[in-house]
Amino acid sequence: MTQSASQEKPEDHAKSSPGTQQGRLRFSLREAIGLVTISALAIALWNTSRQLADRESQLKVMRQEFGYLAPSKATEIAATRSPSDQPLSYRVRVRLPDPLPPGMQYQVVYSSLWESGETSPTWFAGVPVSAGESLVTMQVLNDPRDSRWKLAAVVSSSNGTKRMATVLPPPHEAVFRGSHDVISTGIGRETFVAEFGKSIRLLDERWLVDGAGLILDGGMPRETQVGIYAELQPLMPQASSGP
């Protein structure tokens, strides 16, 4: 009697081996996990890039609204014009070295009068400026406490707020309350820097009244010029006198 024996090929055994199927299943799971991880990283990177773009756009808007002082050296002073949405109001950001050298101080002086033949305005008063960054606001306003028109200076920083105001002469009040063209020759939106110990003319707003301010003679007005002037000036230490 002839018996037929079926022979099983090795490759058939390998195909049906449970261990091999599990190995292939494990390999497929690793691929799936890797693909999910890569996809998650790609999505996170895209989301981070989008958020960064949004933050940069918001920062640009804030710089346009509040002004931006570009980085400067530790031996420099810096200033830039900031937007203002109030009439007869002007804002400037300034930066001083922090800390200031011993005995050295700065102030913002202001005026509305540049007399004929003088090389600079007749400064009314000065407001001290602290080390670091400060916001300087100059404004012509009617003080509700006494109903008098004044030129006010406000310097705000992390150390607090300092104010000073000067009553305007009646002719100046009439000029500011009237309708006139203005020439602005002070600093602009770009950061202006100077060596420490120097001055920066922050505001130079000249009201054109009857042609005044159009003709200058060697930097000096030929006629008394009404305007809004402000300058960041150093206060040099005074030498002590001996006994």
PyMOL commands that set and color helices and strands:
alter all, ss='L'
color gray80, all
select helices_A, chain A and resi 10-15+18-66+170-177
alter helices_A, ss='H'
color red, helices_A
select strands_A, chain A and resi 76-82+89-96+105-114+125-129+132-143+148-157+160-167+181-184+192-195+200-208+216-217+220-221+225-235
alter strands_A, ss='S'
color yellow, strands_A
deselect
rebuild
show_as cartoon
